[in-house]
């Protein structure tokens, strides 16, 4: 269990949440693991097969404490809120700001700054750790381009400018993505992003892991009461989870790209794990999908220090913390949305 600010994240499997006076009690096999006063809480996010007593659910509803349930893999199940909970006001603010180009540009710039900063730091770490195996000058040129793009994004006047800077920076970043692949180069190569369908092993991996991150990010937004379908950089489109795509931007390099590169460089995937169809599409075998899912779950359990909160959390909680910070910004509790800046 982890308490971040005014939100509790219950990640221990097979726990039960109960009410005892003015406290939430987390139990497992009748053993009390933790007791937390309700009066300072604004949210409880429970992962896994977690039950909750009717008394606790009623107390949370009465006190406007959002109680969210997700599967152990992070898929959103349900959310219990009180009749007068500020979720309606939060979403009305989200919709109003989404309709404003000025506000959308301001908010969206933070997502893109996070994305480019994390991509830049991936290159910096590669230069530091693998200097003898890389074209250092080439990598440094791209890293400097990303840093300059961050400065330009801070001055973007509208969404078109923002997307323009982001697009150029993404092109530069992916131009050296193949250089980050240090093992199995004869089979795992990257000559550009393609996804519908993926035409090589690396793009097949990226598409699959991006989908996993998409599910986690959408669930995080739902857990804090935001509408995943109404975004700022990504505009409204039927069936598109636009806000999820916005929030995912800053997490994509550090959570998904690094994970894929690690799978390849550690030889945890191999060419025989894939099948090429007649139309050139690359598909993954079921066994490797299960392997990747297992390693993804393991990765999400690793502990990091959150750069803004300066607290130790699991990697898997990062989307939920960022969604929580975004909700706080929209409520006016923060002066600006702080993107996740990995280092």
C-alpha positions in Angstrom: 0.0 0.0 0.0 1.2 3.5 -0.8 -0.2 6.9 0.3 0.6 9.7 -2.1 -0.7 13.1 -1.0 -4.4 12.5 -0.3 -4.8 9.3 -2.3 -4.1 5.7 -1.2 -3.0 3.1 -3.7 -3.6 -0.5 -2.5 -1.4 -2.8 -4.6 -1.1 -5.8 -2.2 -3.2 -8.6 -3.8 -6.1 -10.3 -2.1 -6.7 -7.5 0.5 -10.0 -6.4 1.9 -10.9 -2.8 2.8 -13.1 -2.2 5.8 -14.3 0.7 8.0 -13.4 1.0 11.7 -14.7 4.2 13.2 -13.2 7.0 11.1 -10.4 4.8 9.6 -10.0 2.7 6.6 -8.5 -0.7 7.5 -6.6 -2.8 5.0 -6.6 -6.5 5.9 -5.3 -9.7 4.3 -6.2 -13.1 5.7 -7.8 -11.3 8.7 -4.4 -9.6 9.5 -4.5 -5.8 9.6 -1.8 -4.4 7.3 -2.6 -0.7 7.5 -5.0 1.8 9.1 -5.5 5.3 7.7 -7.8 8.1 8.9 -10.5 9.0 6.4 -10.7 12.7 7.1 -7.7 13.7 4.9 -8.4 11.4 2.0 -9.7 12.3 -1.4 -9.2 9.0 -3.2 -8.6 5.2 -2.8 -7.4 3.2 -5.8 -7.4 -0.6 -5.2 -5.7 -3.0 -7.6 -6.5 -6.7 -7.8 -9.3 -8.8 -6.4 -10.0 -6.4 -3.5 -13.3 -6.4 -1.7 -14.7 -3.5 0.3 -17.3 -3.5 3.0 -20.6 -1.7 2.4 -19.9 0.4 5.4 -16.6 1.7 3.9 -18.2 2.3 0.5 -21.0 4.3 2.2 -18.5 6.3 4.3 -16.5 7.1 1.2 -19.6 8.3 -0.7 -20.7 10.4 2.3 -17.2 12.0 2.6 -16.7 12.5 -1.1 -13.8 10.0 -1.2 -13.6 8.4 -4.6 -13.1 4.6 -4.3 -11.8 3.0 -7.6 -11.3 -0.6 -8.4 -9.0 -2.0 -11.0 -7.7 -5.4 -12.0 -4.2 -6.5 -10.9 -3.2 -5.7 -14.5 -4.6 -2.1 -14.2 -7.8 -2.4 -16.2 -10.5 -0.1 -14.8 -13.5 -1.9 -13.3 -15.6 0.6 -11.3 -15.6 3.8 -9.4 -17.8 4.8 -6.4 -18.3 8.5 -5.7 -20.8 10.4 -3.5 -23.8 12.3 -5.0 -22.1 15.6 -4.5 -18.6 14.6 -5.4 -16.7 17.2 -7.4 -16.2 14.9 -10.4 -18.9 16.8 -12.3 -17.1 20.1 -11.7 -13.8 18.5 -12.6 -15.1 17.2 -15.9 -16.8 20.5 -16.7 -13.5 22.3 -16.2 -11.8 19.7 -18.5 -14.4 20.2 -21.2 -14.2 24.0 -20.9 -10.4 24.1 -21.2 -10.4 21.6 -24.0 -12.6 24.0 -26.0 -10.1 26.7 -25.6 -7.1 26.7 -28.0 -5.1 28.9 -25.7 -5.7 26.7 -22.6 -5.2 23.5 -24.7 -1.8 24.8 -26.0 -0.7 25.6 -22.5 -1.7 22.3 -21.0 -0.6 20.3 -24.0 2.9 21.9 -24.0 3.6 20.2 -20.6 2.8 16.7 -22.0 5.1 17.3 -25.0 7.9 18.8 -22.9 7.7 15.7 -20.7 7.9 13.5 -23.8 10.9 15.3 -25.3 12.7 15.6 -22.0 12.4 11.8 -21.4 13.5 11.0 -25.0 16.5 13.4 -24.6 17.5 11.7 -21.3 17.3 8.2 -22.9 19.9 9.4 -25.5 22.0 11.0 -22.8 22.1 7.7 -20.8 22.9 5.8 -23.9 25.9 8.1 -24.6 27.1 7.7 -21.1 26.7 3.9 -20.9 27.6 2.8 -24.4 30.0 5.5 -25.8 32.2 2.9 -27.5 29.4 1.3 -29.4 27.6 4.4 -30.6 28.1 7.3 -33.1 28.5 9.8 -30.2 28.4 12.9 -32.4 25.3 11.8 -34.2 23.6 11.0 -30.8 24.6 14.4 -29.4 23.3 16.3 -32.3 19.9 14.7 -31.9 20.0 15.2 -28.1 20.7 18.9 -28.6 17.8 19.1 -31.1 15.5 17.7 -28.5 16.7 20.2 -25.9 16.2 23.1 -28.4 12.7 21.8 -29.3 11.7 21.9 -25.6 12.6 25.6 -25.5 10.6 26.2 -28.7 7.6 24.3 -27.3 7.6 26.6 -24.3 7.0 29.5 -26.7 4.4 27.8 -28.9 1.4 30.1 -29.6 -1.1 27.5 -30.8 -1.6 23.8 -31.2 -0.3 23.8 -34.8 3.0 25.2 -33.7 3.1 22.8 -30.8 2.4 19.8 -33.0 5.0 21.0 -35.5 7.8 21.2 -33.0 6.8 17.8 -31.5 6.7 16.2 -34.9 10.1 17.4 -35.9 11.6 16.3 -32.6 9.9 12.9 -32.8 11.4 12.4 -36.3 14.9 13.2 -34.9 14.4 10.9 -32.0 13.3 8.0 -34.1 16.2 8.6 -36.5 18.6 7.2 -33.9 16.3 4.7 -32.3 17.9 1.9 -34.3 21.3 2.9 -32.8 19.9 2.0 -29.3 19.4 -1.6 -30.4 22.8 -3.2 -29.6 22.0 -6.9 -29.9 20.4 -9.1 -32.6 20.9 -6.3 -35.1 20.5 -8.7 -38.1 16.8 -9.3 -37.2 15.8 -6.4 -34.9 16.2 -3.1 -36.8 14.2 0.1 -36.9 13.9 2.1 -40.2 10.9 4.2 -39.2 7.6 3.9 -37.4 4.9 1.7 -39.0 2.0 0.3 -37.1 -1.1 -0.6 -39.2 0.2 -3.2 -39.7 3.7 -3.3 -38.2 6.2 -4.4 -40.8 9.2 -5.5 -38.7 9.8 -7.0 -35.3 10.6 -3.8 -33.5 7.5 -2.0 -34.7 5.4 -5.1 -33.7 6.9 -4.9 -30.2 6.4 -1.1 -29.9 2.7 -1.4 -31.0 2.0 -4.1 -28.5 3.7 -2.3 -25.6 2.1 1.0 -26.5 -1.3 -0.8 -26.3 -0.4 -2.0 -22.8 0.5 1.5 -21.7 -2.7 2.9 -23.3 -4.8 0.6 -21.1 -2.9 1.7 -18.0 -3.2 5.4 -18.8 -6.9 5.3 -19.7 -7.6 3.4 -16.4 -5.6 6.0 -14.5 -7.7 8.8 -15.9 -10.9 7.1 -15.2 -9.8 6.4 -11.6 -9.4 10.1 -10.8 -12.6 11.1 -12.5 -11.4 12.6 -15.8 -12.9 11.8 -19.2 -10.3 9.9 -21.2 -12.0 10.9 -24.5 -11.6 14.7 -24.2 -8.0 15.8 -24.7 -6.0 18.9 -25.3 -3.3 18.1 -27.9 -5.3 15.3 -29.4 -8.7 16.7 -30.3 -12.1 15.0 -30.1 -12.7 12.2 -32.5 -15.3 9.4 -32.2 -13.9 6.5 -30.3 -10.5 8.0 -29.6 -9.3 8.3 -26.0 -7.7 11.7 -26.7 -6.7 12.6 -23.1 -5.2 9.2 -22.7 -3.1 9.8 -25.8 -2.1 13.2 -24.4 -1.0 11.8 -21.0 0.7 8.8 -22.7 3.0 11.1 -24.7 5.3 11.9 -21.8 5.4 8.2 -20.6 5.9 6.6 -24.0 9.7 7.0 -24.3 10.6 6.1 -20.7 8.0 3.4 -20.0 7.5 1.8 -23.4 10.5 2.5 -25.7 13.1 1.6 -23.0 11.2 -1.5 -22.2 11.2 -2.7 -25.8 14.9 -1.9 -26.3 15.6 -3.8 -23.1 13.7 -6.9 -24.3 15.8 -6.9 -27.5 19.2 -6.1 -26.0 18.7 -8.7 -23.2 17.6 -11.3 -25.9 14.3 -11.9 -24.1 12.6 -11.9 -27.5 14.0 -13.6 -30.6 13.1 -13.7 -34.3 11.3 -17.1 -34.0 8.8 -15.4 -31.7 7.2 -13.7 -34.7 5.3 -14.6 -37.9 5.3 -12.7 -41.2 2.0 -12.8 -43.0 1.6 -12.7 -46.8 0.9 -9.0 -46.8 4.1 -8.3 -44.9 2.5 -7.8 -41.5 4.4 -9.0 -38.5 2.5 -10.9 -35.8 3.7 -12.1 -32.4 3.2 -15.7 -31.3 1.0 -16.2 -28.2 3.9 -17.5 -26.1 5.9 -14.3 -26.6 2.9 -12.2 -25.8 2.6 -14.0 -22.5 6.3 -13.5 -21.8 6.1 -9.8 -22.5 3.0 -9.4 -20.3 4.8 -11.1 -17.4 7.9 -8.9 -17.9 5.7 -5.8 -18.2 4.0 -6.7 -14.8 7.4 -7.2 -13.3 8.7 -3.9 -14.7 5.7 -2.1 -13.2 6.6 -3.4 -9.7 10.1 -1.9 -9.8 10.6 1.1 -7.4 11.6 4.5 -8.6 11.7 8.0 -7.1 8.9 10.2 -8.5 10.7 13.4 -9.6 7.9 15.8 -8.6 6.6 14.1 -5.4 10.1 13.0 -4.4 8.6 9.8 -3.1 9.4 6.1 -3.8 6.7 4.5 -5.9 6.3 1.5 -8.2 6.7 2.2 -12.0 3.1 1.0 -12.5 1.8 3.8 -10.4 3.3 6.5 -12.5 0.3 6.9 -14.8 -2.0 7.1 -11.8 0.1 9.7 -10.1 0.3 11.8 -13.3 -3.5 11.6 -13.7 -3.9 12.6 -10.1 -1.6 15.6 -10.6 -3.5 16.6 -13.8 -6.8 16.5 -11.9 -5.4 18.6 -9.1 -4.2 21.2 -11.7 -7.6 21.3 -13.3 -9.2 21.8 -9.9 -6.9 24.7 -9.3 -4.8 23.1 -6.6 -1.6 23.4 -8.6 -0.4 26.4 -10.7 0.7 24.1 -13.6 0.6 20.5 -14.5 4.0 18.9 -13.7 5.0 16.3 -16.3 6.9 13.2 -15.4 10.6 14.1 -16.0 12.6 10.9 -15.7 16.3 10.9 -14.9 
